[in-house]
């Protein structure tokens, strides 16, 4: 399957439901029979969602900044009752508009924007080791180029003995980025406590459950990271505060 501009346009029209009835029927027939096309559609869907969510994250941050500025003005305005009433009204308007815009955006669950804010793909280790198989080398190259569908296809031909903990983190990320969260979870959960990649796996497990809207399980993994007291501790504390705020 060639990744052409025409193909991308068709996928975008499919996702936005602007194909004609016959075009949609033909596309869905091909989609059912073509795993590579399924992965391509999943990638486009993920990218579209992430771009939308980043706009929401930016809006929320701006809203918070404005709210804090008005709060400060509020403190300085208590000697002037008329001004105080005006500022209180402004706060109410900002909050009302913010809630309206937030709730009218099309997100699958309230944690989507938070997931988008904290998630970034696990960085690839470009170190070249002697004795590394061609399959592993190809997977690392594809992963570094963000060709996550290719990573998954390459891994399907690998021997189980080649699935190192590092490779499981790459594969978990790849499945997460094409909306196959259950498979991502399976790879992350295989990484043992004594592994040098255990903390990475726990971080991505917390984000995976956040993406799924399972805040309770996301919190359990975040708390585990805080207790582990490693390099993710600071981010885990921040994420825990935001999840708890989201739950309230």
C-alpha positions in Angstrom: 0.0 0.0 0.0 1.5 3.3 -1.1 1.1 6.2 1.3 0.0 8.9 -1.2 -1.6 12.3 -0.9 -4.8 10.8 -2.5 -4.9 8.0 0.1 -4.5 10.6 3.0 -7.2 12.7 1.5 -9.6 9.7 1.3 -8.8 8.7 5.0 -9.4 12.3 6.2 -12.8 12.3 4.3 -13.6 8.9 5.8 -12.9 10.2 9.3 -14.9 13.4 8.8 -17.8 11.4 7.2 -17.7 13.3 3.9 -17.3 10.4 1.5 -20.3 9.6 -0.7 -22.3 6.4 0.2 -20.6 4.4 -2.6 -17.1 5.7 -1.8 -17.6 4.9 1.9 -18.8 1.3 1.0 -15.8 0.7 -1.2 -13.4 2.1 1.4 -14.9 0.1 4.2 -14.7 -3.1 2.1 -11.0 -2.4 1.5 -10.5 -1.5 5.1 -11.8 -4.8 6.3 -9.4 -6.7 4.1 -6.3 -4.6 4.5 -4.5 -4.6 7.9 -2.0 -2.0 6.7 -4.9 0.4 5.8 -6.4 -0.2 9.2 -3.2 0.9 10.8 -3.0 4.0 8.6 -6.5 5.0 9.5 -5.7 4.5 13.2 -2.6 6.8 12.8 -4.6 9.5 11.2 -7.3 9.3 13.8 -4.8 9.5 16.6 -3.0 12.5 15.0 -6.3 14.3 14.5 -7.3 13.7 18.1 -4.0 14.9 19.5 -4.0 18.1 17.5 -7.5 18.9 18.8 -6.6 18.1 22.3 -3.5 20.3 22.2 -5.7 23.2 21.3 -7.8 22.5 24.3 -4.7 22.2 26.6 -3.6 25.6 25.3 -7.0 27.1 25.9 -7.2 25.7 29.5 -3.7 27.2 30.3 -4.8 30.6 29.0 -8.0 30.4 30.9 -6.1 29.6 34.2 -3.7 32.5 33.6 -6.6 35.0 33.0 -8.4 33.6 36.1 -5.3 34.2 38.3 -4.8 37.7 37.0 -8.4 38.6 37.7 -8.2 37.0 41.2 -5.2 39.3 41.9 -7.2 42.3 40.6 -10.0 41.2 42.8 -7.8 41.4 45.9 -6.6 44.9 45.0 -10.2 46.1 44.3 -11.9 45.4 47.6 -11.9 49.1 48.4 -14.0 49.9 45.4 -17.4 48.0 45.5 -18.3 48.8 41.9 -15.1 47.6 40.6 -15.3 44.5 42.8 -18.7 43.7 41.3 -17.4 44.2 37.8 -14.4 41.9 38.3 -16.7 39.2 39.9 -18.9 39.4 36.8 -15.9 39.0 34.6 -14.8 35.9 36.4 -18.2 34.4 36.0 -18.2 35.1 32.3 -14.8 33.7 31.8 -15.6 30.5 33.7 -19.0 30.2 31.9 -17.4 30.5 28.4 -14.6 28.2 29.4 -17.0 25.5 30.5 -19.1 25.9 27.4 -16.2 25.6 25.1 -14.7 22.7 27.0 -17.9 20.6 27.1 -18.7 21.3 23.5 -15.4 19.9 22.1 -15.7 16.3 20.9 -13.5 14.3 23.2 -14.0 10.6 24.1 -13.5 11.2 27.8 -12.6 14.1 30.1 -9.0 12.9 30.5 -8.1 13.1 26.8 -6.6 16.6 27.1 -4.6 15.7 30.2 -3.3 12.6 28.4 -2.2 14.7 25.4 -0.5 17.2 27.7 1.7 14.5 29.4 2.2 12.0 26.7 5.3 12.0 24.5 6.7 8.9 22.8 9.5 7.1 24.5 12.8 8.4 23.0 14.6 5.9 20.9 18.1 4.7 22.0 20.3 5.2 19.0 23.2 3.3 20.4 24.4 0.6 18.1 25.2 -2.7 19.8 27.1 -5.5 18.3 25.2 -8.7 17.6 21.8 -6.8 17.2 19.5 -8.6 14.8 18.4 -7.0 11.5 14.8 -7.1 12.8 15.6 -5.2 15.9 17.6 -2.7 13.9 14.7 -2.2 11.5 12.2 -1.7 14.3 14.4 1.0 16.0 14.8 2.8 12.6 11.0 2.7 12.0 10.3 3.8 15.5 12.7 6.8 15.3 10.9 7.9 12.1 7.5 7.6 13.9 6.4 4.8 11.5 4.6 3.0 14.3 2.5 0.8 11.9 5.8 -0.5 10.5 7.2 -1.2 14.0 4.1 -3.4 14.7 4.4 -5.2 11.4 8.1 -5.8 11.9 7.6 -7.1 15.4 5.0 -9.7 14.2 7.8 -11.5 12.4 10.2 -11.5 15.4 11.1 -14.4 17.5 10.0 -14.2 21.2 13.6 -14.3 22.3 14.2 -10.9 20.7 11.6 -9.1 22.7 13.8 -7.3 25.2 12.4 -4.9 27.8 13.5 -2.0 25.7 11.7 -3.4 22.6 8.6 -3.9 24.7 8.6 -0.2 25.6 8.9 0.7 21.9 6.1 -1.7 21.0 3.9 -0.6 23.8 4.3 3.0 22.6 3.6 2.0 19.0 0.4 0.2 19.9 -0.7 3.1 22.1 -0.2 5.6 19.2 -2.4 3.5 16.9 -5.2 3.2 19.4 -4.6 -0.4 20.4 -4.4 0.2 24.1 -5.0 -3.4 25.3 -1.9 -4.6 23.4 0.1 -1.6 24.7 -0.9 -2.6 28.3 0.2 -6.2 27.7 3.7 -5.2 26.7 4.1 -2.7 29.4 2.9 -5.1 32.1 5.5 -7.7 31.0 8.4 -5.5 32.1 9.5 -6.7 35.6 10.4 -4.6 38.7 14.1 -5.3 38.4 14.3 -4.1 34.8 15.9 -0.8 33.9 12.7 -0.1 31.9 10.3 -0.8 34.7 9.8 2.9 35.6 9.2 3.8 32.0 6.6 1.0 31.7 4.8 2.2 34.8 4.7 5.8 33.5 3.2 4.6 30.1 0.7 2.4 31.9 -0.6 5.3 33.9 -1.0 7.3 30.7 -2.6 4.4 28.9 -5.3 4.1 31.5 -5.7 7.9 31.5 -6.3 7.8 27.8 -8.9 5.0 28.4 -10.6 7.2 31.0 -9.9 4.7 33.8 -8.8 7.3 36.3 -8.7 4.9 39.2 -6.1 2.6 37.6 -4.2 5.6 36.3 -3.9 6.9 39.8 -2.7 3.6 41.1 0.2 3.6 38.7 1.0 7.2 39.3 1.2 6.6 43.1 3.4 3.6 42.4 5.8 5.9 40.5 5.8 8.4 43.4 6.6 5.6 45.9 9.3 4.2 43.5 11.0 7.7 43.8 12.8 7.6 40.5 13.2 10.1 37.7 9.4 10.2 37.0 8.5 11.2 40.5 8.2 14.9 39.9 6.0 14.4 36.8 4.0 11.8 38.6 3.2 14.2 41.5 2.0 16.8 39.0 -0.1 14.3 37.1 -1.6 13.0 40.3 -2.7 16.5 41.3 -4.3 17.1 37.9 -6.1 13.7 37.9 -7.5 14.2 41.4 -8.7 17.7 40.3 -10.3 16.1 37.2 -12.1 13.5 39.4 -13.5 16.3 41.7 
